[in-house]
Amino acid sequence: MQQLFKKSAWWILPVTAGVYLLVLFAWASPVGAINQLPTPAPKPGAYGLAATKTKEPPTQGATITTPGNGASYTTSPITVSGICPNDLLVQVYNNGVMVGSVMCENGSFTMQVSLFAGTNELSAVVYDELEQAGPTSNIATVTYTDTSFKAFGQLITLTSSYGRRSAAANAQLDWPLQLTGGSGPYAFSLDWGDGTSTELKSQSLAGLVTIGHVYKKAGIFQVNVKVTDVNGVGAFLQVIAVANGKVDLAAIARDAADSPSTRTVILWIPAAIALILLIPTYWLGRRSQLVSLHNKMLKERDAYKED
C-alpha cells in the first residue's frame, strides 16, 4: 500500500503542471494565430506604386421620382429625389447643365436644385469612383414661374462642370463655379460639410468664380453653396467634395512597432514563469511527500508499540 501511494504521489505534481502548461499554451497560441502579420514601415528613400483596377461602368441608372413630370413651381430651389444604386455619385442635370450632386445612400437620393425660368428638363446620371457614367434616368419636365423677380431683372443661375472634386487632406481644394444673371455685388455662403463655420465670400461681377477649402481629414463631404445678389435674388448649388488621406509614415512605424508578434511574446511570459516554477514546485512536492510518509510511519510505529 505504501509503495502504491508513493508511486501515485510521485506523478501528481508533474501531471498537474503538465495539464496547466497545456491549457496555457492552448490559450496563448490561438490569440497569436489570429493576429495578422505586421506590415513593415517603408524604408527611407523608398518609392510607392499605385495601380488602378479597371471595371465596367454602372449598368443600372437612377430614377427620378420627385418632382413628377409636368409639375409647376413658383419658388426655387426645389427638392429632387429618387432611387439609385448604392454608393454611386448621382448628378442631376437641368436642361443639360449640371445643377447638383449627391451620394446615393440606402438606395435613394435627395437634393436641392435651382430651376431656370420657364421649362426645366431634369435628369440624373450615376457615376462610379472611376468617373464612369451609368445610364441616364427618366426626364422630369417642370415649369418655373416667379413674377416677383420681374422687378429686379434677371434670375440668378449657379452651375459647375464638376459634381465631384477631390484633393488630399490638408491641401487646397479649388472648385470653379459659373455664375450668371442678377446684379452685383454677390454674397456667397459656403457650407463645406466638415463641421467648420460657414464661409462668406464676396464677388463683384458675374462669371467664373473659384471657391476653395482645406479639409483637415479624409472623407466625403456634402458642400452647399448659396449666392445672393444685391437685390436679394438667390441661387443654390449642392455638390460632393472628397478629401483623400495621406500616408503617415510615422503612424505606419508605430503600427509596426506594436505588431501582433510583440503581443504574442507577451502571452508566453506566463508560460515561461510557470516552467521556471515547475522545478521548485516539484521539489516542494517531493519534500511534502517525504514528510507525509515519515509521519505515517511514526504513527504506525506508535500503534504497533501500543499493541
VEXRO-918448 format. One record per residue (C-alpha): residue number from 1; residue in one letter; chain; x, y, z. Coordinates in nm, 2 decimals. Example, Ala and Ser with C-alpha at 12.3 -4.5 7.8 and 13.67 -1.06 7.14 Angstrom:
<1,'A','A',<1.23,-0.45,0.78>>
<2,'S','A',<1.37,-0.11,0.71>>
***
This chain:
<1,'M','A',<0.00,0.00,0.00>>
<2,'Q','A',<0.28,0.24,0.09>>
<3,'Q','A',<0.46,0.16,-0.23>>
<4,'L','A',<0.14,0.22,-0.44>>
<5,'F','A',<0.08,0.55,-0.26>>
<6,'K','A',<0.44,0.65,-0.31>>
<7,'K','A',<0.43,0.59,-0.69>>
<8,'S','A',<0.10,0.77,-0.74>>
<9,'A','A',<0.21,1.07,-0.54>>
<10,'W','A',<0.53,1.09,-0.75>>
<11,'W','A',<0.32,1.17,-1.06>>
<12,'I','A',<0.07,1.41,-0.91>>
<13,'L','A',<0.26,1.73,-0.94>>
<14,'P','A',<0.42,1.66,-1.28>>
<15,'V','A',<0.09,1.57,-1.43>>
<16,'T','A',<-0.08,1.87,-1.28>>
<17,'A','A',<0.19,2.10,-1.40>>
<18,'G','A',<0.17,1.95,-1.75>>
<19,'V','A',<-0.20,2.00,-1.77>>
<20,'Y','A',<-0.16,2.36,-1.66>>
<21,'L','A',<0.10,2.42,-1.93>>
<22,'L','A',<-0.11,2.26,-2.20>>
<23,'V','A',<-0.41,2.48,-2.11>>
<24,'L','A',<-0.19,2.79,-2.10>>
<25,'F','A',<-0.03,2.71,-2.44>>
<26,'A','A',<-0.37,2.64,-2.59>>
<27,'W','A',<-0.49,2.98,-2.47>>
<28,'A','A',<-0.18,3.17,-2.59>>
<29,'S','A',<-0.13,3.01,-2.93>>
<30,'P','A',<-0.47,3.08,-3.09>>
<31,'V','A',<-0.45,3.45,-2.99>>
<32,'G','A',<-0.12,3.48,-3.17>>
<33,'A','A',<-0.25,3.28,-3.47>>
<34,'I','A',<-0.55,3.51,-3.54>>
<35,'N','A',<-0.33,3.82,-3.55>>
<36,'Q','A',<-0.22,3.94,-3.89>>
<37,'L','A',<0.15,3.97,-3.97>>
<38,'P','A',<0.28,4.32,-3.92>>
<39,'T','A',<0.34,4.55,-4.22>>
<40,'P','A',<0.70,4.68,-4.23>>
<41,'A','A',<0.74,5.05,-4.24>>
<42,'P','A',<0.87,5.20,-4.57>>
<43,'K','A',<1.24,5.25,-4.58>>
<44,'P','A',<1.39,5.60,-4.63>>
<45,'G','A',<1.41,5.68,-5.00>>
<46,'A','A',<1.16,5.41,-5.10>>
<47,'Y','A',<0.90,5.47,-5.37>>
<48,'G','A',<0.54,5.37,-5.36>>
<49,'L','A',<0.34,5.24,-5.66>>
<50,'A','A',<-0.03,5.28,-5.72>>
<51,'A','A',<-0.24,5.09,-5.96>>
<52,'T','A',<-0.60,5.15,-6.09>>
<53,'K','A',<-0.82,4.85,-6.14>>
<54,'T','A',<-1.05,4.90,-6.44>>
<55,'K','A',<-1.41,4.77,-6.43>>
<56,'E','A',<-1.72,4.80,-6.63>>
<57,'P','A',<-1.93,5.12,-6.59>>
<58,'P','A',<-2.26,5.11,-6.39>>
<59,'T','A',<-2.53,4.92,-6.58>>
<60,'Q','A',<-2.82,5.05,-6.35>>
<61,'G','A',<-2.91,5.41,-6.35>>
<62,'A','A',<-3.11,5.64,-6.12>>
<63,'T','A',<-3.48,5.71,-6.14>>
<64,'I','A',<-3.63,6.05,-6.05>>
<65,'T','A',<-3.95,6.01,-5.85>>
<66,'T','A',<-3.99,6.37,-5.73>>
<67,'P','A',<-4.09,6.60,-5.89>>
<68,'G','A',<-4.35,6.45,-6.11>>
<69,'N','A',<-4.35,6.51,-6.49>>
<70,'G','A',<-4.55,6.83,-6.57>>
<71,'A','A',<-4.52,6.99,-6.23>>
<72,'S','A',<-4.53,7.37,-6.20>>
<73,'Y','A',<-4.34,7.58,-5.94>>
<74,'T','A',<-4.33,7.94,-5.83>>
<75,'T','A',<-4.03,7.90,-5.59>>
<76,'S','A',<-3.67,7.78,-5.63>>
<77,'P','A',<-3.48,7.57,-5.53>>
<78,'I','A',<-3.69,7.25,-5.53>>
<79,'T','A',<-3.63,6.90,-5.39>>
<80,'V','A',<-3.53,6.64,-5.64>>
<81,'S','A',<-3.53,6.28,-5.51>>
<82,'G','A',<-3.54,5.92,-5.64>>
<83,'I','A',<-3.39,5.58,-5.63>>
<84,'C','A',<-3.04,5.48,-5.73>>
<85,'P','A',<-2.76,5.21,-5.69>>
<86,'N','A',<-2.58,5.24,-5.36>>
<87,'D','A',<-2.25,5.42,-5.32>>
<88,'L','A',<-2.26,5.59,-5.65>>
<89,'L','A',<-2.25,5.96,-5.72>>
<90,'V','A',<-2.58,6.10,-5.86>>
<91,'Q','A',<-2.56,6.42,-6.07>>
<92,'V','A',<-2.87,6.60,-6.16>>
<93,'Y','A',<-2.89,6.79,-6.49>>
<94,'N','A',<-3.13,7.07,-6.58>>
<95,'N','A',<-3.16,7.14,-6.95>>
<96,'G','A',<-2.83,6.96,-6.99>>
<97,'V','A',<-2.64,7.16,-6.73>>
<98,'M','A',<-2.51,7.00,-6.41>>
<99,'V','A',<-2.70,7.17,-6.12>>
<100,'G','A',<-2.62,6.94,-5.82>>
<101,'S','A',<-2.48,6.61,-5.70>>
<102,'V','A',<-2.51,6.38,-5.40>>
<103,'M','A',<-2.40,6.03,-5.30>>
<104,'C','A',<-2.66,5.75,-5.32>>
<105,'E','A',<-2.72,5.61,-4.98>>
<106,'N','A',<-2.96,5.32,-4.89>>
<107,'G','A',<-3.08,5.30,-5.25>>
<108,'S','A',<-3.21,5.66,-5.27>>
<109,'F','A',<-3.10,6.02,-5.32>>
<110,'T','A',<-3.24,6.37,-5.25>>
<111,'M','A',<-3.10,6.71,-5.31>>
<112,'Q','A',<-3.20,7.08,-5.36>>
<113,'V','A',<-3.19,7.20,-5.72>>
<114,'S','A',<-3.23,7.55,-5.86>>
<115,'L','A',<-3.46,7.60,-6.15>>
<116,'F','A',<-3.43,7.81,-6.47>>
<117,'A','A',<-3.71,8.04,-6.57>>
<118,'G','A',<-3.96,7.86,-6.79>>
<119,'T','A',<-3.92,7.49,-6.88>>
<120,'N','A',<-3.68,7.27,-6.69>>
<121,'E','A',<-3.59,6.92,-6.81>>
<122,'L','A',<-3.44,6.73,-6.51>>
<123,'S','A',<-3.24,6.41,-6.55>>
<124,'A','A',<-3.00,6.22,-6.33>>
<125,'V','A',<-2.68,6.03,-6.42>>
<126,'V','A',<-2.48,5.80,-6.18>>
<127,'Y','A',<-2.10,5.78,-6.17>>
<128,'D','A',<-1.87,5.53,-6.01>>
<129,'E','A',<-1.54,5.60,-5.84>>
<130,'L','A',<-1.36,5.60,-6.17>>
<131,'E','A',<-1.60,5.87,-6.30>>
<132,'Q','A',<-1.76,5.62,-6.54>>
<133,'A','A',<-2.12,5.72,-6.62>>
<134,'G','A',<-2.42,5.49,-6.60>>
<135,'P','A',<-2.75,5.51,-6.79>>
<136,'T','A',<-2.94,5.84,-6.79>>
<137,'S','A',<-3.25,5.84,-6.58>>
<138,'N','A',<-3.60,5.94,-6.69>>
<139,'I','A',<-3.67,6.30,-6.77>>
<140,'A','A',<-3.90,6.50,-6.54>>
<141,'T','A',<-4.02,6.82,-6.71>>
<142,'V','A',<-4.13,7.10,-6.48>>
<143,'T','A',<-4.21,7.47,-6.53>>
<144,'Y','A',<-4.08,7.75,-6.31>>
<145,'T','A',<-4.26,8.09,-6.30>>
<146,'D','A',<-4.20,8.36,-6.03>>
<147,'T','A',<-4.33,8.70,-6.11>>
<148,'S','A',<-4.17,8.86,-5.80>>
<149,'F','A',<-3.83,8.86,-5.98>>
<150,'K','A',<-3.95,9.07,-6.28>>
<151,'A','A',<-3.90,9.39,-6.09>>
<152,'F','A',<-3.54,9.30,-6.02>>
<153,'G','A',<-3.42,9.18,-6.36>>
<154,'Q','A',<-3.26,8.85,-6.45>>
<155,'L','A',<-3.28,8.53,-6.25>>
<156,'I','A',<-2.95,8.41,-6.10>>
<157,'T','A',<-2.81,8.07,-6.20>>
<158,'L','A',<-2.52,7.89,-6.03>>
<159,'T','A',<-2.37,7.59,-6.21>>
<160,'S','A',<-2.05,7.39,-6.23>>
<161,'S','A',<-1.88,7.14,-6.46>>
<162,'Y','A',<-1.79,6.93,-6.16>>
<163,'G','A',<-2.03,6.73,-5.95>>
<164,'R','A',<-1.74,6.59,-5.75>>
<165,'R','A',<-1.39,6.71,-5.69>>
<166,'S','A',<-1.11,6.58,-5.48>>
<167,'A','A',<-0.78,6.68,-5.32>>
<168,'A','A',<-0.55,6.55,-5.05>>
<169,'A','A',<-0.64,6.62,-4.69>>
<170,'N','A',<-0.46,6.93,-4.56>>
<171,'A','A',<-0.43,7.05,-4.92>>
<172,'Q','A',<-0.63,7.32,-5.10>>
<173,'L','A',<-0.93,7.20,-5.29>>
<174,'D','A',<-1.04,7.45,-5.56>>
<175,'W','A',<-1.38,7.45,-5.72>>
<176,'P','A',<-1.47,7.66,-6.03>>
<177,'L','A',<-1.83,7.78,-6.05>>
<178,'Q','A',<-2.02,7.96,-6.32>>
<179,'L','A',<-2.24,8.25,-6.20>>
<180,'T','A',<-2.48,8.42,-6.44>>
<181,'G','A',<-2.77,8.67,-6.41>>
<182,'G','A',<-2.86,8.90,-6.13>>
<183,'S','A',<-2.68,9.22,-6.03>>
<184,'G','A',<-2.35,9.25,-5.84>>
<185,'P','A',<-2.21,9.26,-5.59>>
<186,'Y','A',<-2.29,8.89,-5.49>>
<187,'A','A',<-2.26,8.73,-5.15>>
<188,'F','A',<-2.17,8.36,-5.12>>
<189,'S','A',<-2.24,8.14,-4.83>>
<190,'L','A',<-2.03,7.82,-4.83>>
<191,'D','A',<-2.10,7.52,-4.61>>
<192,'W','A',<-1.82,7.27,-4.67>>
<193,'G','A',<-1.98,6.99,-4.47>>
<194,'D','A',<-1.69,6.92,-4.24>>
<195,'G','A',<-1.83,7.10,-3.93>>
<196,'T','A',<-1.63,7.42,-3.98>>
<197,'S','A',<-1.81,7.76,-3.97>>
<198,'T','A',<-2.00,7.88,-4.27>>
<199,'E','A',<-1.76,8.07,-4.50>>
<200,'L','A',<-1.87,8.40,-4.65>>
<201,'K','A',<-1.73,8.53,-4.98>>
<202,'S','A',<-1.80,8.84,-5.19>>
<203,'Q','A',<-1.79,8.86,-5.57>>
<204,'S','A',<-1.84,9.19,-5.76>>
<205,'L','A',<-1.93,9.06,-6.10>>
<206,'A','A',<-2.09,8.75,-6.25>>
<207,'G','A',<-1.88,8.50,-6.44>>
<208,'L','A',<-1.63,8.24,-6.33>>
<209,'V','A',<-1.60,8.21,-5.95>>
<210,'T','A',<-1.35,7.99,-5.78>>
<211,'I','A',<-1.41,7.88,-5.42>>
<212,'G','A',<-1.16,7.68,-5.21>>
<213,'H','A',<-1.12,7.50,-4.89>>
<214,'V','A',<-0.87,7.28,-4.69>>
<215,'Y','A',<-1.01,6.97,-4.53>>
<216,'K','A',<-0.82,6.86,-4.22>>
<217,'K','A',<-0.91,6.49,-4.25>>
<218,'A','A',<-1.00,6.25,-4.52>>
<219,'G','A',<-1.36,6.18,-4.61>>
<220,'I','A',<-1.66,6.25,-4.84>>
<221,'F','A',<-1.84,6.58,-4.77>>
<222,'Q','A',<-2.16,6.75,-4.89>>
<223,'V','A',<-2.09,7.11,-5.00>>
<224,'N','A',<-2.38,7.36,-5.01>>
<225,'V','A',<-2.33,7.68,-5.19>>
<226,'K','A',<-2.57,7.97,-5.17>>
<227,'V','A',<-2.54,8.30,-5.36>>
<228,'T','A',<-2.75,8.62,-5.33>>
<229,'D','A',<-2.72,8.93,-5.54>>
<230,'V','A',<-2.77,9.30,-5.44>>
<231,'N','A',<-3.14,9.27,-5.49>>
<232,'G','A',<-3.19,8.96,-5.28>>
<233,'V','A',<-3.23,8.72,-5.57>>
<234,'G','A',<-3.06,8.39,-5.49>>
<235,'A','A',<-2.94,8.06,-5.63>>
<236,'F','A',<-2.83,7.73,-5.48>>
<237,'L','A',<-2.58,7.45,-5.57>>
<238,'Q','A',<-2.51,7.12,-5.39>>
<239,'V','A',<-2.20,6.92,-5.48>>
<240,'I','A',<-1.97,6.65,-5.33>>
<241,'A','A',<-1.61,6.70,-5.21>>
<242,'V','A',<-1.36,6.42,-5.15>>
<243,'A','A',<-1.06,6.47,-4.92>>
<244,'N','A',<-0.81,6.19,-4.99>>
<245,'G','A',<-0.60,6.07,-4.69>>
<246,'K','A',<-0.22,6.10,-4.70>>
<247,'V','A',<0.02,5.82,-4.60>>
<248,'D','A',<0.16,5.89,-4.25>>
<249,'L','A',<0.50,5.72,-4.23>>
<250,'A','A',<0.52,5.78,-3.86>>
<251,'A','A',<0.19,5.61,-3.80>>
<252,'I','A',<0.30,5.31,-4.00>>
<253,'A','A',<0.62,5.29,-3.80>>
<254,'R','A',<0.42,5.30,-3.48>>
<255,'D','A',<0.18,5.03,-3.60>>
<256,'A','A',<0.48,4.81,-3.70>>
<257,'A','A',<0.63,4.86,-3.35>>
<258,'D','A',<0.30,4.75,-3.20>>
<259,'S','A',<0.29,4.44,-3.42>>
<260,'P','A',<0.09,4.12,-3.33>>
<261,'S','A',<0.42,3.93,-3.28>>
<262,'T','A',<0.51,4.15,-2.99>>
<263,'R','A',<0.17,4.09,-2.83>>
<264,'T','A',<0.22,3.71,-2.88>>
<265,'V','A',<0.56,3.72,-2.70>>
<266,'I','A',<0.39,3.88,-2.40>>
<267,'L','A',<0.14,3.60,-2.39>>
<268,'W','A',<0.42,3.35,-2.35>>
<269,'I','A',<0.56,3.52,-2.04>>
<270,'P','A',<0.32,3.33,-1.80>>
<271,'A','A',<0.42,3.00,-1.96>>
<272,'A','A',<0.79,3.08,-1.90>>
<273,'I','A',<0.72,3.17,-1.54>>
<274,'A','A',<0.52,2.85,-1.49>>
<275,'L','A',<0.81,2.65,-1.64>>
<276,'I','A',<1.06,2.81,-1.41>>
<277,'L','A',<0.84,2.75,-1.11>>
<278,'L','A',<0.79,2.38,-1.20>>
<279,'I','A',<1.13,2.28,-1.05>>
<280,'P','A',<1.08,2.43,-0.70>>
<281,'T','A',<0.72,2.31,-0.71>>
<282,'Y','A',<0.84,1.96,-0.79>>
<283,'W','A',<1.10,1.98,-0.51>>
<284,'L','A',<0.84,2.11,-0.26>>
<285,'G','A',<0.60,1.83,-0.36>>
<286,'R','A',<0.87,1.57,-0.31>>
<287,'R','A',<0.95,1.72,0.03>>
<288,'S','A',<0.59,1.72,0.13>>
<289,'Q','A',<0.55,1.36,0.02>>
<290,'L','A',<0.85,1.25,0.23>>
<291,'V','A',<0.72,1.43,0.54>>
<292,'S','A',<0.38,1.27,0.50>>
<293,'L','A',<0.54,0.92,0.46>>
<294,'H','A',<0.76,0.99,0.77>>
<295,'N','A',<0.46,1.10,0.98>>
<296,'K','A',<0.27,0.79,0.87>>
<297,'M','A',<0.55,0.56,0.96>>
<298,'L','A',<0.57,0.72,1.30>>
<299,'K','A',<0.20,0.67,1.36>>
<300,'E','A',<0.22,0.31,1.25>>
<301,'R','A',<0.52,0.26,1.48>>
<302,'D','A',<0.34,0.41,1.78>>
<303,'A','A',<0.03,0.20,1.71>>
<304,'Y','A',<0.25,-0.11,1.69>>
<305,'K','A',<0.41,-0.03,2.03>>
<306,'E','A',<0.07,0.02,2.19>>
<307,'D','A',<-0.04,-0.32,2.06>>
***
